């Protein structure tokens, strides 16, 4: 398994551990002008859950892959947190922000995979 796929799988696992909802991965590697190889979009019900989701990703990726994000923004308000791992960009939203920004539609040409919610 290549390094990018390991990173994507680890991020998804971390999001699922904290009950992230509506997880979507977008393979952007075939798109001209894409800023990364993958986008991952997820949501939490509250800013507290959004923060917990980002903490879970940070910790599990560091533990398993020994990587830290190149940058992370939105941690204080925790309504939309973006984490940049270089080849993978993660966006964690509260539902209203996710609906408003609609990143899945913005990158509709990407190969989109919806990850089923864990019950």
N, C-alpha and C positions, 0 to 999 in steps of 0.2 A: 504494500500500500504506500502511495507516495506521501510526502510530508504535508502537502496541502490537504489531502483527504483525511489524514490523521488529525490535523488541526480542526477541520470542520466537524468530524465525528466527536472529538473531545468537547468542543463547544456545545454541540447538540446535547451530549450526555450531561454536561453541567447544567444546561437550561432545564432539561427534564428532571434533574434531581431536585430543583426548586420549583417544580410544577409550572414552568413557562408554558404559555398557551400559544396556539397558532404559529408554531415554528415553521419557517419557510427557508429553504436554502436556494440560492440562485447561482447557478454555474455561469459565470460571465466570461470564462476563458476564451470563448469563440467570438466575443464582441469586440469590434474595433473601438478603441478609445476608452475601454473600461478601466477603472482605476485600481481594480483588484481582480483576483480570480474568482472569488466567491463573496456574495453578500449573504448574511444570515439576518433574518428579521424575526422578532419574537415580541410577545407582550406579557406584561404582568398586570394584575388588577389594580394595584396601588403603587405610589412611589416607593413605599417600603419594599414591596415585592420586586419592583424593577431594580432597586439597589441590591437586594439579596441575589437576584439573578446575575448581575454583573460581578458581584463578589464571588459567586460560585464559579463563574467562568474564569475569572482571574486566578483563583486558587487551583482549580483542577488543571488548567493549561500549564501553570507554573510547576505543579507537582508532576504531571505526566510527561510534558514535553519540554520543560525547562525554558519556557518562553514567557515574556511579559509583553503587553501591548506596547506598540510604538507611541500610542497616545490614547487618551480616553477623555471624553468631555460629557458634561451633563450630570456628573456625579452628585453635585450639591442639590439640584432640584429633583433629580431622578424621575423626570417625566419622559425624557428621551435620552438614553445613554448610548453613545457611539464609542465603540472600541476598535482600534485599528491595529491589526496584526500583520500589516503589510500585504500579504496575499489574501487575507480574509478581513472583511469589515463586518462587524456585528452591530446591529441596531436593536435596542430594547426599548419598547414604548409602553406608555399607558394607553388604553384603548382609544381614547379620543385623539391623541396625537398620531397614532398609527393610521387611523382612518383619514385624518386631515392630510398627512404627508403622502400616504399611499405609495410607498416605495416599490411595492410589487408591480404596480401599474407603470411606474416610471421606467422600470427595467423589464418590461413585458417580453422583450426579445430574448431574455436569458432563459436557460433551461431551469424551470422552477420545479422544486420538489417540496410538497407539503408533508410535514412530519406529523403523524397522528398524535393528538394529545394523549398523555398517559392518564389513566383514571385513578 
